[in-house]
């Protein structure tokens, strides 16, 4: 089935998320929609899937104009979507998830056997090896994604949309997904692959369309270099490699011993973790999202109340201390969700820059904010961190994602540090901002500060790390050198200890 999007426009108030976008995807083709986070890719696909209604433009299937009032209409027309965050019921079996919404029945009674047979048939056709009676929450993430694909194919999808499908996968699971996409393409399915990862685009795409700020800015060949693709995405030349020398690690600055974090419901989230970070090195913590990395960083910052063990920074115990005490020990922290935990969107840039230091000199005196001093300081930080803004009084929420992250960095790096912790430091920012953020992280390391970077992006881990710690289900699988291969890291991310991996 041929898919055509013709002059699709979608507005949200004054924001034009999609601006007269044209796209053609042919049967038996993997068409990659490449662009930065916020470029309008997912909005466009949500229009296609009936989740949004376009303000202008048409959707055509085999040259016939379609009208979708919801996802049910899109599925009935032959369009399936594999979402970044799986739309599965964890306590249901595979067969139950696949039949949900279009339940086969005999005389009004659910026919689960028919659903089981459908799962087996599709699994056999594509070599998925998925047990229809397996409970979804017991399956590895990569297999759960196959269940999403089976769901779409069970509805006879002729056009499949993959929306950032590798965000929660190990490298090996990503390779398996790429192979599956090629199988589907060879069987005649039209595939739209949405991503911002250049490595994946070049591995699987037949054609590439690049979107920037809601507009199509060009098409590219899969043979294009990473630099050429990045330039199209951003609109200027971008350095994709981190310029860093060898680390000169000093004494152990941070020592974590037997750290355990327990959720309010009693589940162990971080399980007896121990590691060290030296002055002047970057320790990157790798792993698929949800394996305890978030809770580990929150424990370091005093944000996890049920914490056991020891976190010692230059001889000072942090466990049991308040967040303010830990900040005053010189710990800088970039949280993984800047909009929720890193910024107050309604506050100005200047006000966000003093959030952790508003209670004393030099920003306040006798309980009153020194506005003139604050604005002068904000202008200096805006210039140093290249924040693209109208001025220090602009609301932080009105900045782009990359500029918001630069404000967080400016605040956390704007004072003397004894430890810098950056969780997902480049999530949702453009390639140009990634270049800048990576540079500042290495500069911080080179001043002798110990740095912890938590990232699910292996390219980022490889670019920044002097050593890499891999976590799986709350435990440390191993700590390896920064130049460890992607294949080895991928196996560790699946829970295989480094000593158990053949070189």
HUURLIN-V524950 format. One record per backbone hydrogen bond with DSSP energy under -0.5 kcal/mol. CO is the residue of the C=O (numbers start at 1). NH is the residue of the N-H. Records with the same first field share a line. If there is no record, write none. Layout:
# HUURLIN-V524950
CO: NH ; NH
This chain:
# HUURLIN-V524950
2: 62
3: 25
4: 6 ; 60
5: 7 ; 23
6: 58
8: 21
9: 55 ; 56
10: 17 ; 18
12: 15
15: 12 ; 17
18: 10 ; 20
21: 8
23: 5
25: 3
26: 29
29: 31 ; 191
30: 32 ; 206 ; 207
31: 193
32: 34 ; 209
33: 195
34: 211
36: 39
39: 214
40: 44
41: 45
42: 46
43: 47
44: 48
45: 49
46: 51 ; 52
47: 50
52: 54
56: 9
58: 6
59: 66
60: 4
61: 64
64: 61
66: 59
67: 69
70: 73 ; 74
71: 75
72: 76
73: 77
74: 79
75: 78
78: 158 ; 159
80: 161
81: 83
82: 163
84: 86
86: 88
88: 90
89: 92
90: 137
92: 136
93: 97
94: 98
95: 99
96: 100
99: 102
104: 111
105: 107
106: 109
109: 106
110: 112
111: 115
112: 116
113: 117
114: 118
115: 119
116: 120
117: 121
118: 122
119: 123
120: 124
121: 125
122: 126
123: 127 ; 128
130: 132
131: 134
132: 95
134: 94
135: 138
136: 139
140: 144
141: 145
142: 146
143: 147
144: 148
145: 149
146: 150
147: 151
148: 152
149: 153
150: 154
151: 155
152: 155 ; 157
153: 156
158: 190
159: 80
160: 162 ; 192
161: 82 ; 163
162: 164 ; 194
164: 167
166: 169
170: 174
171: 175
172: 176
173: 177
174: 178
175: 179
176: 180
177: 181
178: 182
179: 183
180: 184
181: 185
182: 186
183: 187
184: 189
185: 188
189: 29 ; 191
190: 160
191: 31 ; 193
192: 162 ; 194
193: 33 ; 195
194: 164
195: 35
196: 198
197: 201
198: 202
199: 203
200: 204
201: 205
207: 32
208: 220
209: 34
210: 217 ; 218
212: 215
214: 19
215: 212 ; 217
218: 210
220: 208
221: 224
225: 229
226: 230
227: 231
228: 232
229: 233
230: 234
231: 235
238: 240
241: 243
242: 244
251: 279
253: 314
254: 277
255: 257 ; 312
256: 275
257: 310
259: 273
260: 308
261: 269 ; 270
263: 266
267: 263 ; 269
270: 261 ; 272
273: 259
275: 256
277: 253 ; 254
278: 281
279: 250
280: 248
281: 283 ; 451
282: 284 ; 466 ; 467
283: 453
284: 286 ; 469
285: 455
286: 471
288: 291
291: 474
292: 296
293: 297
294: 298
295: 299
296: 300
297: 301
298: 303 ; 304
299: 302
303: 305
305: 307
306: 262
308: 260
310: 257
311: 313 ; 318
312: 255 ; 314
313: 316
315: 317
316: 313
318: 321
322: 326
323: 327
324: 328
325: 329
326: 329 ; 331
327: 330
330: 332 ; 418 ; 419
332: 421
333: 335
334: 423
336: 338
337: 341 ; 342
338: 342 ; 343
343: 345
344: 347
345: 397
347: 396
348: 352
349: 353
350: 354
351: 354
352: 355
354: 357
357: 360
360: 363 ; 364
363: 370
365: 368
368: 365
369: 371
370: 374
371: 375
372: 376
373: 377
374: 378
375: 379
376: 380
377: 381
378: 382
379: 383
380: 384
381: 385
382: 387
383: 386
386: 388
387: 389
391: 394
392: 350
394: 349
395: 398
396: 399
400: 404
401: 405
402: 406
403: 407
404: 408
405: 409
406: 410
407: 411
408: 412
409: 413
410: 414
418: 450
419: 332
420: 452
421: 334 ; 423
422: 424 ; 454
424: 427
426: 429
430: 434
431: 435
432: 436
433: 437
434: 438
435: 439
436: 440
437: 441
438: 442
439: 443
440: 444
441: 445
442: 446
443: 447
444: 447 ; 449
445: 448
450: 420
451: 283
452: 422
453: 285 ; 455
454: 424
456: 458
457: 461
458: 462
459: 463
460: 464
461: 465
466: 482
467: 284
468: 480
469: 286
470: 477 ; 478
472: 475
474: 271
475: 472 ; 477
478: 470
480: 468
481: 484
485: 489
486: 490
487: 491
488: 492
489: 493
490: 494
491: 494 ; 496
492: 495
495: 497
497: 500
498: 501
